[in-house]
Amino acid sequence: MSAKSIFIVQVLATSALFTAVAAATSPVAAQAALPVKPPAIAQTCTACHGAKGISSTRNTPSLAGQPDIFTQYQLVFMRDGGRQPGVMQAIVKNLTDDNIRDLGAYYAALPPPPALATKSEVAIDTEKVTGLLTSRHCDSCHKPDFAGQGESARLAGQRPEYLKKALIDFRTGMRRGRGMGAMIEVSVTLHEQEIDMIAAYLARKP
């Protein structure tokens, strides 16, 4: 990652921390949550990611309920070349830092997608899949309920084919996480059948 990108994500992380502290100490925080008003820039996201951040498009992730800083980091990486943006290239290249902050806060405030209710086409061995996740300490970064935190994504309720794609991209090196490449280490020993089962399992987590 370039020095510029590192600086930007550090600034975004600090900004998100101050925003969270301010919100937590505000009297408004004690009131019932009000409907979240989308920033204008979110209109460019709805066609693929859904009006409320819940995707109905294959291989396109749901954004609702993703940790604020995770969404911000991913947008910075895609905008600045640290992650290949694919079809999002035309959108992310013009995002300002304020756009990115607004999108991170907006999607984090939306209710997360519900657990996938349809029967899995993949046989899920709960004991085996739990062992695969536990042995790789997935809950350390993504939390025991896989709701995500900080720069680590929410996995619970995510589209299964997208989860599979993400794991394969990490395994093959097409996509890299931050730091020492923990996601590559986690995914490189997974067989495709295990990836299918993990994706199906996580998609059905509430």
C-alpha positions as CSV (number, residue, x, y, z in Angstrom):
1,M,0.0,0.0,0.0
2,S,1.3,3.5,-0.8
3,A,2.3,6.0,1.8
4,K,-0.6,8.2,0.7
5,S,-3.1,5.4,1.2
6,I,-1.7,4.5,4.6
7,F,-2.0,8.2,5.7
8,I,-5.5,8.4,4.4
9,V,-6.7,5.3,6.2
10,Q,-5.1,6.5,9.4
11,V,-6.9,9.8,9.1
12,L,-10.2,8.1,8.4
13,A,-9.7,5.8,11.4
14,T,-9.1,8.7,13.7
15,S,-12.1,10.5,12.3
16,A,-14.4,7.5,12.8
17,L,-13.2,7.1,16.4
18,F,-14.0,10.7,17.3
19,T,-17.4,10.4,15.6
20,A,-18.2,7.2,17.5
21,V,-17.3,8.8,20.8
22,A,-19.3,11.9,20.1
23,A,-22.3,9.8,19.2
24,A,-22.1,7.6,22.2
25,T,-21.9,10.6,24.6
26,S,-24.7,12.6,22.9
27,P,-28.2,12.7,24.5
28,V,-29.5,11.8,21.0
29,A,-27.8,8.4,21.4
30,A,-30.3,7.5,24.2
31,Q,-33.3,8.2,22.0
32,A,-34.9,5.7,19.6
33,A,-32.9,5.4,16.4
34,L,-34.3,7.6,13.6
35,P,-34.4,6.5,10.0
36,V,-31.0,6.8,8.4
37,K,-30.9,9.4,5.6
38,P,-28.6,8.3,2.8
39,P,-26.0,10.8,1.6
40,A,-26.4,11.8,-2.1
41,I,-23.4,9.8,-3.2
42,A,-25.2,6.6,-2.0
43,Q,-27.5,6.9,-5.0
44,T,-24.6,5.5,-7.2
45,C,-24.5,2.4,-5.0
46,T,-28.2,1.3,-4.9
47,A,-28.4,-0.3,-8.4
48,C,-26.0,-3.1,-7.4
49,H,-25.9,-3.1,-3.6
50,G,-29.6,-2.4,-2.9
51,A,-31.7,0.5,-1.8
52,K,-31.0,-0.3,1.9
53,G,-27.6,-1.8,1.3
54,I,-28.9,-5.4,1.0
55,S,-27.8,-6.9,-2.3
56,S,-29.9,-9.0,-4.6
57,T,-27.2,-9.2,-7.2
58,R,-24.9,-12.2,-7.5
59,N,-21.3,-11.7,-6.5
60,T,-22.2,-8.2,-5.2
61,P,-21.9,-7.8,-1.4
62,S,-24.5,-6.4,0.9
63,L,-23.1,-3.3,2.6
64,A,-25.7,-2.8,5.3
65,G,-24.3,-3.3,8.8
66,Q,-20.7,-3.4,7.6
67,P,-18.3,-1.7,10.1
68,D,-17.8,2.0,9.3
69,I,-14.0,1.8,9.0
70,F,-14.1,-1.4,7.0
71,T,-16.2,0.2,4.3
72,Q,-14.0,3.3,4.3
73,Y,-10.8,1.3,4.0
74,Q,-12.1,-0.8,1.1
75,L,-13.2,2.3,-0.8
76,V,-9.8,3.9,-0.3
77,F,-8.0,0.8,-1.4
78,M,-10.1,0.6,-4.6
79,R,-9.8,4.3,-5.3
80,D,-6.0,4.4,-4.7
81,G,-5.1,1.1,-6.5
82,G,-4.6,-1.1,-3.5
83,R,-7.5,-3.3,-4.5
84,Q,-8.7,-3.9,-8.0
85,P,-12.2,-2.2,-8.2
86,G,-13.4,-4.0,-11.3
87,V,-16.8,-2.6,-12.4
88,M,-16.6,0.0,-9.7
89,Q,-13.6,1.7,-11.2
90,A,-15.6,4.6,-12.8
91,I,-17.3,5.2,-9.4
92,V,-14.5,5.0,-6.9
93,K,-12.0,7.0,-8.9
94,N,-14.0,10.2,-8.2
95,L,-14.8,9.6,-4.6
96,T,-13.6,12.3,-2.2
97,D,-12.5,11.5,1.4
98,D,-15.7,13.1,2.6
99,N,-17.8,10.9,0.3
100,I,-16.0,7.9,1.7
101,R,-16.6,8.9,5.3
102,D,-20.3,9.5,4.5
103,L,-20.7,6.1,2.9
104,G,-19.0,4.3,5.8
105,A,-21.2,5.9,8.4
106,Y,-24.4,5.5,6.3
107,Y,-24.0,1.7,5.7
108,A,-22.8,1.0,9.2
109,A,-26.0,2.6,10.5
110,L,-28.3,0.4,8.4
111,P,-29.8,-2.8,9.7
112,P,-27.7,-5.8,8.5
113,P,-29.0,-8.3,6.1
114,P,-31.1,-11.2,7.6
115,A,-29.7,-14.7,7.7
116,L,-30.2,-16.5,4.4
117,A,-33.4,-18.6,4.9
118,T,-33.2,-20.8,1.8
119,K,-31.9,-24.4,2.2
120,S,-28.3,-24.7,1.3
121,E,-27.3,-26.6,-1.8
122,V,-24.1,-27.4,0.0
123,A,-24.1,-29.9,2.8
124,I,-23.1,-28.0,5.9
125,D,-21.3,-30.0,8.6
126,T,-21.6,-27.6,11.5
127,E,-18.9,-29.3,13.6
128,K,-16.4,-29.3,10.7
129,V,-17.1,-25.7,9.6
130,T,-16.9,-24.5,13.2
131,G,-13.5,-26.2,13.5
132,L,-12.3,-24.6,10.3
133,L,-13.2,-21.2,11.5
134,T,-12.0,-21.7,15.1
135,S,-8.6,-23.1,14.1
136,R,-8.0,-20.1,11.9
137,H,-9.1,-17.7,14.7
138,C,-11.7,-16.0,12.4
139,D,-13.7,-14.9,15.4
140,S,-10.7,-12.9,16.7
141,C,-11.1,-10.3,13.9
142,H,-14.7,-10.8,12.8
143,K,-16.1,-11.3,16.3
144,P,-17.7,-14.6,17.6
145,D,-21.0,-13.7,16.0
146,F,-19.2,-12.7,12.7
147,A,-20.8,-9.2,12.9
148,G,-17.4,-7.7,12.1
149,Q,-15.5,-4.9,13.8
150,G,-13.1,-2.1,12.9
151,E,-11.4,-3.0,9.6
152,S,-12.8,-6.6,9.6
153,A,-15.9,-7.2,7.6
154,R,-19.3,-8.4,8.7
155,L,-19.6,-12.0,7.4
156,A,-22.9,-13.0,8.9
157,G,-25.8,-12.8,6.4
158,Q,-23.5,-12.0,3.5
159,R,-24.3,-13.4,0.1
160,P,-22.7,-16.9,-0.1
161,E,-21.3,-16.7,-3.6
162,Y,-19.7,-13.4,-2.7
163,L,-18.1,-14.9,0.4
164,K,-16.8,-17.7,-1.8
165,K,-15.4,-15.3,-4.3
166,A,-13.7,-13.2,-1.6
167,L,-12.0,-16.3,0.0
168,I,-10.8,-17.6,-3.4
169,D,-9.5,-14.1,-4.3
170,F,-7.6,-14.0,-1.0
171,R,-6.3,-17.6,-1.5
172,T,-5.0,-16.8,-5.0
173,G,-3.5,-13.4,-4.0
174,M,-5.9,-11.4,-6.2
175,R,-7.0,-9.6,-3.1
176,R,-5.0,-8.8,0.0
177,G,-5.9,-7.6,3.4
178,R,-4.0,-5.1,5.5
179,G,-1.0,-5.8,7.7
180,M,0.9,-9.1,7.2
181,G,-1.7,-10.6,4.9
182,A,-3.6,-12.6,7.5
183,M,-6.4,-13.4,5.0
184,I,-4.0,-15.1,2.6
185,E,-2.6,-17.2,5.5
186,V,-6.2,-18.1,6.6
187,S,-7.4,-19.1,3.1
188,V,-4.4,-20.6,1.4
189,T,-4.9,-24.1,2.9
190,L,-8.7,-24.2,2.3
191,H,-10.0,-26.6,-0.3
192,E,-12.9,-25.4,-2.5
193,Q,-15.4,-27.7,-0.8
194,E,-14.4,-26.2,2.6
195,I,-14.8,-22.7,1.1
196,D,-18.3,-23.6,-0.2
197,M,-19.3,-24.9,3.2
198,I,-17.9,-21.9,5.1
199,A,-19.7,-19.5,2.7
200,A,-23.0,-21.4,3.1
201,Y,-22.7,-21.5,6.9
202,L,-21.9,-17.8,7.3
203,A,-24.6,-16.7,4.9
204,R,-27.1,-18.3,7.3
205,K,-25.8,-16.7,10.4
206,P,-28.1,-14.0,11.9
